[in-house]
């Protein structure tokens, strides 16, 4: 798309509750949007079960080919929280109680019954790891090199992302603009294809929907270059208008 | 967990719009819940970009180690819909226009402007594939052996799943029961672990939440064996009650 360095991240979502359909994941969209602001592209996601071999495989495959690797889930105090052990196994290091994490838990639980053995599990980290602050609920996230181990509960993850904002090296954020209209995408497929070909460095996505008994579509133009996005949108609006399809800026 | 045959499926979600954070995926949860009713366990999910190499890699890795493989997304009429070509490349077969799919599109578009070249793209299938009926919007899904190629729009996928209900061989569905209470999971971690150990063949998941300014957790007991689930739930309710934590059946 352009010859600038593109920074990528992968995400491993850890949890039987996502794979059983019990819980609707919200971390993919949240982390994707946050990464984009940092100038980092979410390149791939895997959802894996609470099984060490599955986590190890995903972590090792994805960290090798992305600049950053994020995980969500499995860092709580209960028996099904095995993420720390699995990451340590993937890295070939031991697991230790991080002294600063212990101190954080001691302060947090001072008025909540103290640090039990179960709660102390939340201070366990792969040996050599740093902490990611958690303003919401005490137990911190974990950073080990380019690996970021985050909570499963979305608003706790949001707090951890907040603590990381601006600290990761990235490139230019991808900017996007959306237009939409009451049109079947199959009627304008040629116009979309031609516009993408005519504008080097942009990608056009076409997202159909059915609403109020009618067919419509939104068209999203993406590029790290705002001027290219704007030029492509202008051409698309004109070509679609000439073909009889009025577009709404911002999509419908 | 038990010595019965466990049937597994994997899902590949195809689409830049999920990885950009623009669109919240709903197919993982929908397909997971549907698979469970068929007696098939969703074992792993990957979200990949609209790039042929990424789709081919995921499809070939996952179909080799699961009984079934599902994909969602990328089967529409526009230039960014590359799923059919990628699946054909993964299988090492060509792409053809399926005559029955063409006939379906001709009927569907008879009153909607006819089958244009773009619309005819939706009749393209890997050579040798069968169709999956789409009652919602005409263009069918695709079945090739143990691979099921579905739409990205969730309610179209729902219609395709409906067409497949009862046609796939599976094992016993996993049954689950949930109890919940206003308790920090870290306070009852030992009770959960002991209950899982005492009940062979069950898995207990612990899912904390923060609501109305209070800490709570739901505990989900899963097994293909309803009697084992019920016995484990009974023991858990008693042990948690003895420890001073009343549980709500069905969770909170």
Interface residues (C-beta under 8 A of the other chain):
Chain A: X13 X16 X17 X18 X19 X20 X21 X22 X23 X24 X25 X26 X28 X29 X30 X31 X32 X33 X36 X41 X42 X43 X44 X45 X46 X47 X48 X49 X50 X54 X76 X77 X78 X79 X80 X81 X112 X113 X116 X117 X118 X119 X121 X122 X136 X137 X153 X155 X174 X176 X184 X185 X186 X187 X189 X190 X192 X193 X196 X203 X204 X205 X206 X207 X208 X209 X210 X220 X222
Chain B: X13 X16 X17 X18 X19 X20 X21 X22 X23 X24 X25 X26 X28 X29 X30 X31 X32 X33 X36 X41 X42 X43 X44 X45 X46 X47 X48 X49 X50 X54 X76 X77 X78 X79 X80 X112 X113 X116 X117 X118 X119 X121 X122 X136 X137 X153 X155 X174 X176 X184 X185 X186 X187 X189 X190 X192 X193 X196 X203 X204 X205 X206 X207 X208 X209 X210 X220 X222
